[in-house]
Amino acid sequence: MRKFPKPTEQELKEGPQAVSFQIANGNARQTCILQTTLPTKAQAQKYLLANWPAVEKMARDALAMGAVEDGQIKLMMN
């Protein structure tokens, strides 16, 4: 099992990490941000990849409801 690196000093100061991604919206791309409770970027990215189907569905549902703030869809980790 792969061990994650310990959080850097900067990550500890920043607190929980967010990871951004894009989904297709017709011929355009929609920027999305997933806020996690995880302490490192590596863990946040792994969470995104491991839970991609659910995260993508949440992003598409938010897009359909028009929940775009400042040009971004903001999601929270459950």
C-alpha positions as CSV (number, residue, x, y, z in Angstrom):
1,M,0.0,0.0,0.0
2,R,1.3,3.4,-1.0
3,K,2.0,5.8,1.8
4,F,1.3,9.5,1.3
5,P,3.9,12.1,2.1
6,K,3.4,14.0,5.2
7,P,1.7,17.4,4.7
8,T,4.2,20.2,4.0
9,E,4.5,23.2,6.2
10,Q,2.6,25.3,3.6
11,E,-0.2,22.6,3.4
12,L,-0.5,22.7,7.2
13,K,-0.9,26.5,7.1
14,E,-3.4,26.3,4.2
15,G,-5.5,23.7,5.9
16,P,-7.8,21.3,4.0
17,Q,-6.9,21.1,0.3
18,A,-9.0,21.7,-2.8
19,V,-8.5,20.2,-6.2
20,S,-9.8,21.6,-9.5
21,F,-10.9,19.9,-12.7
22,Q,-13.0,20.6,-15.8
23,I,-16.0,19.0,-17.3
24,A,-17.2,19.3,-20.9
25,N,-20.2,21.7,-21.3
26,G,-21.1,21.4,-25.0
27,N,-18.2,22.8,-26.9
28,A,-16.8,24.6,-23.8
29,R,-15.2,23.5,-20.6
30,Q,-16.6,24.2,-17.1
31,T,-14.1,24.7,-14.3
32,C,-15.0,22.9,-11.0
33,I,-13.4,22.9,-7.6
34,L,-13.7,20.1,-5.1
35,Q,-13.0,21.2,-1.5
36,T,-11.8,18.3,0.6
37,T,-11.0,17.8,4.3
38,L,-7.7,16.1,3.3
39,P,-4.4,17.6,4.4
40,T,-2.4,17.1,1.2
41,K,-2.9,17.8,-2.5
42,A,-1.9,14.2,-3.3
43,Q,-4.6,12.8,-1.1
44,A,-7.2,15.2,-2.5
45,Q,-6.3,14.2,-6.1
46,K,-6.5,10.5,-5.2
47,Y,-9.9,11.1,-3.6
48,L,-11.1,12.9,-6.8
49,L,-9.9,10.0,-9.0
50,A,-11.3,7.3,-6.8
51,N,-14.7,9.0,-6.6
52,W,-14.8,10.4,-10.1
53,P,-18.2,9.1,-11.2
54,A,-20.0,10.6,-8.1
55,V,-18.0,13.8,-8.3
56,E,-18.7,14.2,-12.0
57,K,-22.4,13.6,-11.4
58,M,-22.5,16.2,-8.6
59,A,-20.7,18.7,-11.0
60,R,-23.2,18.0,-13.8
61,D,-26.2,18.3,-11.5
62,A,-24.8,21.7,-10.2
63,L,-24.3,22.9,-13.8
64,A,-27.8,21.9,-14.8
65,M,-29.2,23.8,-11.8
66,G,-27.1,26.8,-12.7
67,A,-25.1,26.7,-9.5
68,V,-22.0,28.5,-11.1
69,E,-20.3,31.1,-8.9
70,D,-17.7,33.3,-10.4
71,G,-17.5,31.0,-13.4
72,Q,-16.8,28.0,-11.3
73,I,-18.8,25.1,-9.8
74,K,-17.8,24.6,-6.2
75,L,-18.3,21.2,-4.6
76,M,-17.7,20.0,-1.1
77,M,-16.4,16.5,-0.1
78,N,-18.9,14.4,1.8
